[in-house]
Amino acid sequence: MKYLFKTFVITGATLMCGAALGLLRLGEMVDAPNRAKPDSGHE
């Protein structure tokens, strides 16, 4: 039973890390066109 719980925790942590990395990558993809434009006016 303890082994099953440990596997569940490791799987959950891996999924959370994967989701976080996916969100970061998605944010970069969305932000890339804005950064490519010189007249964005963020500076």
PDB file of N, CA, C and O in Angstrom:
ATOM      1  N   MET A   1       0.836  -1.201   0.000  1.00  0.00           N
ATOM      2  CA  MET A   1       0.000   0.000   0.000  1.00  0.00           C
ATOM      3  C   MET A   1       0.876   1.259   0.000  1.00  0.00           C
ATOM      4  O   MET A   1       0.566   2.234  -0.684  1.00  0.00           O
ATOM      5  N   LYS A   2       1.959   1.235   0.761  1.00  0.00           N
ATOM      6  CA  LYS A   2       2.859   2.383   0.838  1.00  0.00           C
ATOM      7  C   LYS A   2       3.514   2.625  -0.517  1.00  0.00           C
ATOM      8  O   LYS A   2       3.696   3.770  -0.932  1.00  0.00           O
ATOM      9  N   TYR A   3       3.870   1.529  -1.210  1.00  0.00           N
ATOM     10  CA  TYR A   3       4.500   1.653  -2.524  1.00  0.00           C
ATOM     11  C   TYR A   3       3.536   2.304  -3.512  1.00  0.00           C
ATOM     12  O   TYR A   3       3.935   3.146  -4.316  1.00  0.00           O
ATOM     13  N   LEU A   4       2.281   1.913  -3.445  1.00  0.00           N
ATOM     14  CA  LEU A   4       1.263   2.464  -4.339  1.00  0.00           C
ATOM     15  C   LEU A   4       1.115   3.963  -4.104  1.00  0.00           C
ATOM     16  O   LEU A   4       0.999   4.740  -5.052  1.00  0.00           O
ATOM     17  N   PHE A   5       1.121   4.362  -2.834  1.00  0.00           N
ATOM     18  CA  PHE A   5       0.996   5.791  -2.496  1.00  0.00           C
ATOM     19  C   PHE A   5       2.190   6.573  -3.018  1.00  0.00           C
ATOM     20  O   PHE A   5       2.036   7.675  -3.544  1.00  0.00           O
ATOM     21  N   LYS A   6       3.399   5.992  -2.870  1.00  0.00           N
ATOM     22  CA  LYS A   6       4.620   6.668  -3.344  1.00  0.00           C
ATOM     23  C   LYS A   6       4.566   6.837  -4.864  1.00  0.00           C
ATOM     24  O   LYS A   6       4.926   7.891  -5.387  1.00  0.00           O
ATOM     25  N   THR A   7       4.118   5.801  -5.566  1.00  0.00           N
ATOM     26  CA  THR A   7       4.001   5.878  -7.020  1.00  0.00           C
ATOM     27  C   THR A   7       3.003   6.958  -7.416  1.00  0.00           C
ATOM     28  O   THR A   7       3.225   7.698  -8.375  1.00  0.00           O
ATOM     29  N   PHE A   8       1.901   7.043  -6.671  1.00  0.00           N
ATOM     30  CA  PHE A   8       0.883   8.047  -6.954  1.00  0.00           C
ATOM     31  C   PHE A   8       1.442   9.458  -6.753  1.00  0.00           C
ATOM     32  O   PHE A   8       1.181  10.352  -7.558  1.00  0.00           O
ATOM     33  N   VAL A   9       2.207   9.651  -5.686  1.00  0.00           N
ATOM     34  CA  VAL A   9       2.791  10.973  -5.401  1.00  0.00           C
ATOM     35  C   VAL A   9       3.785  11.353  -6.486  1.00  0.00           C
ATOM     36  O   VAL A   9       3.784  12.489  -6.960  1.00  0.00           O
ATOM     37  N   ILE A  10       4.644  10.400  -6.890  1.00  0.00           N
ATOM     38  CA  ILE A  10       5.652  10.681  -7.918  1.00  0.00           C
ATOM     39  C   ILE A  10       4.964  11.003  -9.247  1.00  0.00           C
ATOM     40  O   ILE A  10       5.375  11.919  -9.959  1.00  0.00           O
ATOM     41  N   THR A  11       3.925  10.251  -9.574  1.00  0.00           N
ATOM     42  CA  THR A  11       3.197  10.502 -10.816  1.00  0.00           C
ATOM     43  C   THR A  11       2.532  11.879 -10.784  1.00  0.00           C
ATOM     44  O   THR A  11       2.553  12.612 -11.773  1.00  0.00           O
ATOM     45  N   GLY A  12       1.945  12.216  -9.643  1.00  0.00           N
ATOM     46  CA  GLY A  12       1.301  13.522  -9.502  1.00  0.00           C
ATOM     47  C   GLY A  12       2.303  14.653  -9.654  1.00  0.00           C
ATOM     48  O   GLY A  12       2.026  15.649 -10.323  1.00  0.00           O
ATOM     49  N   ALA A  13       3.481  14.500  -9.024  1.00  0.00           N
ATOM     50  CA  ALA A  13       4.502  15.542  -9.109  1.00  0.00           C
ATOM     51  C   ALA A  13       4.995  15.685 -10.542  1.00  0.00           C
ATOM     52  O   ALA A  13       5.222  16.797 -11.019  1.00  0.00           O
ATOM     53  N   THR A  14       5.159  14.549 -11.229  1.00  0.00           N
ATOM     54  CA  THR A  14       5.619  14.587 -12.623  1.00  0.00           C
ATOM     55  C   THR A  14       4.587  15.287 -13.505  1.00  0.00           C
ATOM     56  O   THR A  14       4.941  16.077 -14.381  1.00  0.00           O
ATOM     57  N   LEU A  15       3.312  14.991 -13.267  1.00  0.00           N
ATOM     58  CA  LEU A  15       2.256  15.635 -14.049  1.00  0.00           C
ATOM     59  C   LEU A  15       2.223  17.132 -13.775  1.00  0.00           C
ATOM     60  O   LEU A  15       2.037  17.925 -14.697  1.00  0.00           O
ATOM     61  N   MET A  16       2.402  17.526 -12.519  1.00  0.00           N
ATOM     62  CA  MET A  16       2.394  18.952 -12.175  1.00  0.00           C
ATOM     63  C   MET A  16       3.568  19.666 -12.845  1.00  0.00           C
ATOM     64  O   MET A  16       3.409  20.762 -13.384  1.00  0.00           O
ATOM     65  N   CYS A  17       4.750  19.037 -12.809  1.00  0.00           N
ATOM     66  CA  CYS A  17       5.925  19.639 -13.462  1.00  0.00           C
ATOM     67  C   CYS A  17       5.684  19.746 -14.968  1.00  0.00           C
ATOM     68  O   CYS A  17       6.011  20.762 -15.581  1.00  0.00           O
ATOM     69  N   GLY A  18       5.121  18.715 -15.552  1.00  0.00           N
ATOM     70  CA  GLY A  18       4.838  18.723 -16.985  1.00  0.00           C
ATOM     71  C   GLY A  18       3.842  19.815 -17.344  1.00  0.00           C
ATOM     72  O   GLY A  18       3.998  20.499 -18.356  1.00  0.00           O
ATOM     73  N   ALA A  19       2.817  19.978 -16.512  1.00  0.00           N
ATOM     74  CA  ALA A  19       1.815  21.011 -16.770  1.00  0.00           C
ATOM     75  C   ALA A  19       2.444  22.402 -16.653  1.00  0.00           C
ATOM     76  O   ALA A  19       2.160  23.286 -17.460  1.00  0.00           O
ATOM     77  N   ALA A  20       3.301  22.588 -15.645  1.00  0.00           N
ATOM     78  CA  ALA A  20       3.956  23.884 -15.462  1.00  0.00           C
ATOM     79  C   ALA A  20       4.859  24.197 -16.652  1.00  0.00           C
ATOM     80  O   ALA A  20       4.866  25.321 -17.154  1.00  0.00           O
ATOM     81  N   LEU A  21       5.624  23.195 -17.103  1.00  0.00           N
ATOM     82  CA  LEU A  21       6.507  23.409 -18.256  1.00  0.00           C
ATOM     83  C   LEU A  21       5.676  23.693 -19.500  1.00  0.00           C
ATOM     84  O   LEU A  21       6.043  24.541 -20.313  1.00  0.00           O
ATOM     85  N   GLY A  22       4.566  22.994 -19.650  1.00  0.00           N
ATOM     86  CA  GLY A  22       3.690  23.219 -20.795  1.00  0.00           C
ATOM     87  C   GLY A  22       3.131  24.638 -20.797  1.00  0.00           C
ATOM     88  O   GLY A  22       3.059  25.282 -21.843  1.00  0.00           O
ATOM     89  N   LEU A  23       2.734  25.124 -19.612  1.00  0.00           N
ATOM     90  CA  LEU A  23       2.217  26.490 -19.514  1.00  0.00           C
ATOM     91  C   LEU A  23       3.303  27.510 -19.834  1.00  0.00           C
ATOM     92  O   LEU A  23       3.048  28.510 -20.505  1.00  0.00           O
ATOM     93  N   LEU A  24       4.526  27.248 -19.347  1.00  0.00           N
ATOM     94  CA  LEU A  24       5.635  28.163 -19.633  1.00  0.00           C
ATOM     95  C   LEU A  24       5.907  28.198 -21.138  1.00  0.00           C
ATOM     96  O   LEU A  24       6.105  29.267 -21.717  1.00  0.00           O
ATOM     97  N   ARG A  25       5.915  27.017 -21.763  1.00  0.00           N
ATOM     98  CA  ARG A  25       6.180  26.948 -23.200  1.00  0.00           C
ATOM     99  C   ARG A  25       5.071  27.654 -23.970  1.00  0.00           C
ATOM    100  O   ARG A  25       5.334  28.362 -24.943  1.00  0.00           O
ATOM    101  N   LEU A  26       3.837  27.460 -23.531  1.00  0.00           N
ATOM    102  CA  LEU A  26       2.696  28.112 -24.187  1.00  0.00           C
ATOM    103  C   LEU A  26       2.815  29.627 -24.053  1.00  0.00           C
ATOM    104  O   LEU A  26       2.550  30.362 -25.004  1.00  0.00           O
ATOM    105  N   GLY A  27       3.215  30.093 -22.862  1.00  0.00           N
ATOM    106  CA  GLY A  27       3.394  31.522 -22.652  1.00  0.00           C
ATOM    107  C   GLY A  27       4.476  32.085 -23.551  1.00  0.00           C
ATOM    108  O   GLY A  27       4.337  33.188 -24.078  1.00  0.00           O
ATOM    109  N   GLU A  28       5.563  31.330 -23.731  1.00  0.00           N
ATOM    110  CA  GLU A  28       6.642  31.797 -24.609  1.00  0.00           C
ATOM    111  C   GLU A  28       6.161  31.870 -26.052  1.00  0.00           C
ATOM    112  O   GLU A  28       6.493  32.808 -26.776  1.00  0.00           O
ATOM    113  N   MET A  29       5.371  30.868 -26.472  1.00  0.00           N
ATOM    114  CA  MET A  29       4.853  30.862 -27.842  1.00  0.00           C
ATOM    115  C   MET A  29       3.926  32.064 -28.071  1.00  0.00           C
ATOM    116  O   MET A  29       3.941  32.679 -29.137  1.00  0.00           O
ATOM    117  N   VAL A  30       3.125  32.385 -27.055  1.00  0.00           N
ATOM    118  CA  VAL A  30       2.202  33.519 -27.190  1.00  0.00           C
ATOM    119  C   VAL A  30       2.969  34.833 -27.149  1.00  0.00           C
ATOM    120  O   VAL A  30       2.594  35.802 -27.811  1.00  0.00           O
ATOM    121  N   ASP A  31       4.053  34.861 -26.363  1.00  0.00           N
ATOM    122  CA  ASP A  31       4.809  36.100 -26.167  1.00  0.00           C
ATOM    123  C   ASP A  31       5.799  36.367 -27.298  1.00  0.00           C
ATOM    124  O   ASP A  31       6.202  37.511 -27.510  1.00  0.00           O
ATOM    125  N   ALA A  32       6.193  35.327 -28.022  1.00  0.00           N
ATOM    126  CA  ALA A  32       7.211  35.472 -29.066  1.00  0.00           C
ATOM    127  C   ALA A  32       6.821  36.489 -30.142  1.00  0.00           C
ATOM    128  O   ALA A  32       7.635  37.357 -30.460  1.00  0.00           O
ATOM    129  N   PRO A  33       5.620  36.424 -30.716  1.00  0.00           N
ATOM    130  CA  PRO A  33       5.246  37.416 -31.746  1.00  0.00           C
ATOM    131  C   PRO A  33       5.247  38.844 -31.199  1.00  0.00           C
ATOM    132  O   PRO A  33       5.611  39.776 -31.915  1.00  0.00           O
ATOM    133  N   ASN A  34       4.849  39.024 -29.950  1.00  0.00           N
ATOM    134  CA  ASN A  34       4.847  40.365 -29.353  1.00  0.00           C
ATOM    135  C   ASN A  34       6.275  40.890 -29.206  1.00  0.00           C
ATOM    136  O   ASN A  34       6.528  42.081 -29.385  1.00  0.00           O
ATOM    137  N   ARG A  35       7.210  39.987 -28.878  1.00  0.00           N
ATOM    138  CA  ARG A  35       8.589  40.392 -28.698  1.00  0.00           C
ATOM    139  C   ARG A  35       9.242  40.663 -30.062  1.00  0.00           C
ATOM    140  O   ARG A  35      10.155  41.483 -30.161  1.00  0.00           O
ATOM    141  N   ALA A  36       8.774  39.975 -31.106  1.00  0.00           N
ATOM    142  CA  ALA A  36       9.367  40.136 -32.430  1.00  0.00           C
ATOM    143  C   ALA A  36       9.040  41.516 -33.009  1.00  0.00           C
ATOM    144  O   ALA A  36       9.815  42.068 -33.790  1.00  0.00           O
ATOM    145  N   LYS A  37       7.891  42.062 -32.621  1.00  0.00           N
ATOM    146  CA  LYS A  37       7.502  43.389 -33.121  1.00  0.00           C
ATOM    147  C   LYS A  37       8.302  44.486 -32.407  1.00  0.00           C
ATOM    148  O   LYS A  37       8.302  44.531 -31.177  1.00  0.00           O
ATOM    149  N   PRO A  38       8.978  45.365 -33.142  1.00  0.00           N
ATOM    150  CA  PRO A  38       9.765  46.430 -32.500  1.00  0.00           C
ATOM    151  C   PRO A  38       8.884  47.532 -31.910  1.00  0.00           C
ATOM    152  O   PRO A  38       9.297  48.204 -30.964  1.00  0.00           O
ATOM    153  N   ASP A  39       7.687  47.728 -32.445  1.00  0.00           N
ATOM    154  CA  ASP A  39       6.826  48.829 -31.983  1.00  0.00           C
ATOM    155  C   ASP A  39       5.780  48.340 -30.990  1.00  0.00           C
ATOM    156  O   ASP A  39       4.621  48.751 -31.045  1.00  0.00           O
ATOM    157  N   SER A  40       6.202  47.446 -30.068  1.00  0.00           N
ATOM    158  CA  SER A  40       5.259  46.933 -29.084  1.00  0.00           C
ATOM    159  C   SER A  40       4.981  47.978 -28.005  1.00  0.00           C
ATOM    160  O   SER A  40       3.883  48.013 -27.450  1.00  0.00           O
ATOM    161  N   GLY A  41       5.966  48.833 -27.703  1.00  0.00           N
ATOM    162  CA  GLY A  41       5.771  49.904 -26.730  1.00  0.00           C
ATOM    163  C   GLY A  41       5.890  49.430 -25.298  1.00  0.00           C
ATOM    164  O   GLY A  41       5.391  50.098 -24.393  1.00  0.00           O
ATOM    165  N   HIS A  42       6.550  48.272 -25.055  1.00  0.00           N
ATOM    166  CA  HIS A  42       6.700  47.772 -23.684  1.00  0.00           C
ATOM    167  C   HIS A  42       7.881  48.429 -22.979  1.00  0.00           C
ATOM    168  O   HIS A  42       7.922  48.483 -21.750  1.00  0.00           O
ATOM    169  N   GLU A  43       8.834  48.925 -23.749  1.00  0.00           N
ATOM    170  CA  GLU A  43      10.036  49.503 -23.131  1.00  0.00           C
ATOM    171  C   GLU A  43       9.696  50.784 -22.389  1.00  0.00           C
ATOM    172  O   GLU A  43      10.580  51.412 -21.806  1.00  0.00           O
TER     173      GLU A  43
END
